[in-house]
């Protein structure tokens, strides 16, 4: 049972964390902080948090756990605001989609108190944003990656892991560098491609006609382009090097595909398509076997 939990950023990620802890009866009091007073007021109205404040001193007083659920570029400035009021018994964690930059920001902002910061990343989401998008079951059966620092106390890492388990998450551990390499390939690149495709079509002179006839294939491929542009701008820049490596590899693959298409090489195209289909089906079957079905009111990530 946690006493006081502070959630900085009460939108989809932070709001869902708060709701899940409430559903589990795992927190005595949850405080919301953030840039938008409108979002904070809405989170309070929806019962996502028990109180809201714009005072770091008030929020941090007696806090057991603090979750940063804000765009990763805000990590340093937020931690600098919290530092003067960070008690020795308070643990801070985050939910950012990149980790190496977050760790660097935490060390710069917190100094020797960086040992109280335990980086994490819940692998769940929706294309909707804001407090109204929050779901108590968002993390049920989903992975949360913890990337602990060498200086973290085992008990602090255990507290963060326990909080996410109370939300229904399955805990995995990676180094920050491993995390960023993996997610550049399987998360950050797909988002970049989806945003790029929709932007390209939207700029065409006959965009209205194209969107009129876009159907399920376009919808499924581009769903994630409905995500927060600010958040994904920060993620793309934060993981720039790993993302550029993956983007270059993908551009090389596109060149191969273009070559097969230009040469009317049906066998070459089919070989790539078949390999992709096989890998996609194997991945999908593994996911279905390992993870429970989402609640009826939850959209897939």
KEMI-544175 format. One record per residue (C-alpha): x negated, y negated, z negated. Coordinates in steps of 0.1 Angstrom, whole numbers, padded with zeros to 4 digits, always signed. Example, Ala and Ser with C-alpha at 12.3 -4.5 7.8 and 13.67 -1.06 7.14 Angstrom:
// KEMI-544175
-0123+0045-0078
-0137+0011-0071
//
This chain:
// KEMI-544175
+0000+0000+0000
-0015-0033+0011
-0007-0064-0008
-0010-0095+0014
-0016-0092+0051
-0023-0122+0073
-0015-0119+0111
-0031-0147+0132
-0011-0146+0164
+0025-0133+0160
+0032-0123+0196
+0034-0088+0211
+0003-0074+0195
+0003-0091+0161
+0041-0090+0158
+0042-0053+0166
+0015-0047+0140
+0035-0066+0114
+0067-0048+0122
+0050-0014+0121
+0036-0021+0086
+0070-0033+0075
+0087-0002+0088
+0061+0020+0070
+0067+0000+0037
+0029-0006+0038
+0026-0043+0030
+0040-0063+0001
+0039-0096+0020
+0029-0106+0056
+0019-0141+0065
+0020-0154+0100
-0005-0180+0114
-0011-0193+0149
-0013-0222+0174
+0024-0223+0182
+0048-0235+0156
+0077-0224+0178
+0063-0188+0179
+0057-0188+0142
+0093-0200+0135
+0107-0173+0158
+0086-0146+0142
+0100-0157+0108
+0135-0158+0121
+0131-0122+0135
+0118-0109+0102
+0084-0101+0118
+0066-0120+0090
+0077-0130+0055
+0062-0165+0056
+0043-0188+0079
+0017-0214+0073
-0008-0236+0091
-0031-0237+0061
-0060-0213+0062
-0066-0218+0025
-0030-0208+0017
-0030-0179+0041
-0063-0164+0029
-0056-0167-0009
-0054-0131-0022
-0053-0115+0013
-0063-0079+0016
-0063-0077+0054
-0064-0102+0082
-0056-0093+0118
-0067-0116+0146
-0043-0111+0175
-0053-0140+0196
-0071-0143+0230
-0107-0132+0225
-0122-0166+0232
-0105-0179+0201
-0122-0154+0178
-0151-0177+0168
-0131-0208+0162
-0105-0189+0141
-0132-0172+0120
-0149-0205+0113
-0115-0218+0101
-0111-0189+0078
-0147-0186+0065
-0145-0212+0036
-0116-0192+0021
-0128-0157+0028
-0129-0138-0005
-0153-0109-0010
-0124-0084-0012
-0108-0095+0021
-0113-0075+0053
-0108-0091+0087
-0102-0071+0119
-0091-0080+0154
-0071-0065+0183
-0092-0079+0212
-0096-0061+0245
-0134-0067+0245
-0158-0060+0217
-0194-0071+0224
-0184-0107+0227
-0161-0105+0197
-0189-0090+0176
-0213-0118+0186
-0187-0144+0178
-0181-0128+0144
-0218-0127+0135
-0222-0164+0146
-0191-0176+0127
-0194-0156+0096
-0231-0151+0090
-0238-0126+0062
-0201-0122+0057
-0198-0106+0091
-0200-0073+0072
-0163-0080+0062
-0153-0080+0099
-0143-0046+0114
-0137-0048+0152
-0108-0028+0167
-0087-0026+0198
-0052-0010+0199
-0046+0006+0233
-0010-0004+0238
+0009-0032+0254
+0038-0045+0276
+0039-0071+0302
+0061-0092+0280
+0047-0118+0255
+0057-0136+0224
+0074-0125+0192
+0105-0113+0210
+0084-0087+0228
+0072-0072+0195
+0082-0036+0188
+0077-0016+0156
+0070+0015+0176
+0045+0000+0200
+0015+0018+0186
+0032+0052+0178
+0010+0079+0193
-0013+0054+0210
-0051+0052+0205
-0067+0024+0185
-0105+0021+0191
-0126+0010+0161
-0161-0003+0169
-0176-0006+0134
-0207-0027+0127
-0237-0011+0111
-0233-0034+0081
-0196-0026+0075
-0188-0008+0043
-0172+0026+0048
-0143+0015+0027
-0136-0015+0048
-0136+0006+0080
-0114+0031+0063
-0089+0003+0053
-0086-0008+0089
-0082+0028+0102
-0056+0034+0075
-0036+0003+0085
-0035+0014+0122
-0026+0049+0112
+0004+0035+0093
+0014+0019+0126
+0014+0054+0141
-0019+0050+0160
-0046+0076+0166
-0080+0064+0156
-0111+0067+0179
-0145+0053+0174
-0169+0038+0200
-0198+0013+0199
-0189-0021+0212
-0210-0015+0243
-0194+0018+0251
-0160+0003+0246
-0166-0025+0270
-0180-0002+0297
-0150+0021+0295
-0124-0006+0295
-0140-0025+0323
-0132+0005+0345
-0098+0016+0333
-0082-0016+0321
-0099-0048+0331
-0105-0039+0367
-0068-0028+0372
-0056-0061+0358
-0079-0081+0380
-0067-0061+0411
-0030-0065+0402
-0034-0103+0396
-0054-0106+0428
-0028-0087+0450
+0002-0107+0437
-0017-0140+0441
-0027-0130+0477
+0009-0122+0486
+0023-0153+0469
+0001-0175+0490
+0011-0161+0524
+0035-0183+0545
+0061-0155+0546
+0058-0146+0508
+0096-0148+0503
+0101-0121+0529
+0074-0099+0515
+0088-0101+0480
+0123-0095+0493
+0112-0060+0505
+0087-0051+0478
+0100-0020+0460
+0089+0005+0434
+0054+0010+0447
+0046-0027+0445
+0064-0030+0412
+0044-0001+0396
+0010-0013+0410
+0015-0049+0399
+0035-0046+0367
+0005-0057+0346
+0002-0089+0366
+0030-0101+0343
+0006-0102+0314
-0007-0133+0298
-0030-0152+0322
-0049-0169+0293
-0056-0136+0276
-0068-0119+0308
-0089-0149+0318
-0107-0146+0285
-0111-0108+0288
-0124-0111+0323
-0151-0136+0314
-0160-0119+0281
-0166-0086+0299
-0180-0102+0330
-0211-0080+0335
-0194-0047+0331
-0164-0059+0351
-0187-0071+0380
-0203-0036+0380
-0169-0019+0384
-0157-0045+0409
-0188-0039+0431
-0182-0001+0430
-0146-0006+0439
-0155-0029+0468
-0178-0002+0480
-0149+0023+0479
-0127-0001+0498
-0155-0004+0525
-0155+0034+0528
-0117+0035+0531
-0118+0007+0557
-0143+0026+0577
-0121+0057+0577
-0091+0036+0587
-0109+0017+0615
-0123+0050+0629
-0088+0067+0627
-0105+0092+0605
-0074+0109+0590
-0095+0137+0574
-0116+0112+0555
-0086+0093+0543
-0068+0125+0532
-0099+0138+0513
-0100+0106+0492
-0062+0106+0487
-0062+0143+0477
-0090+0138+0452
-0072+0108+0438
-0039+0126+0435
-0055+0156+0418
-0073+0134+0393
-0042+0113+0387
-0020+0143+0380
-0046+0159+0357
-0048+0126+0337
-0010+0123+0335
-0006+0159+0323
-0032+0154+0297
-0015+0122+0284
+0019+0139+0283
+0004+0168+0264
-0015+0147+0239
+0010+0119+0231
+0046+0119+0220
+0073+0102+0240
+0077+0065+0232
+0108+0053+0213
+0138+0047+0235
+0135+0009+0231
+0098+0009+0241
+0085+0004+0276
+0054+0024+0286
+0022+0004+0285
//
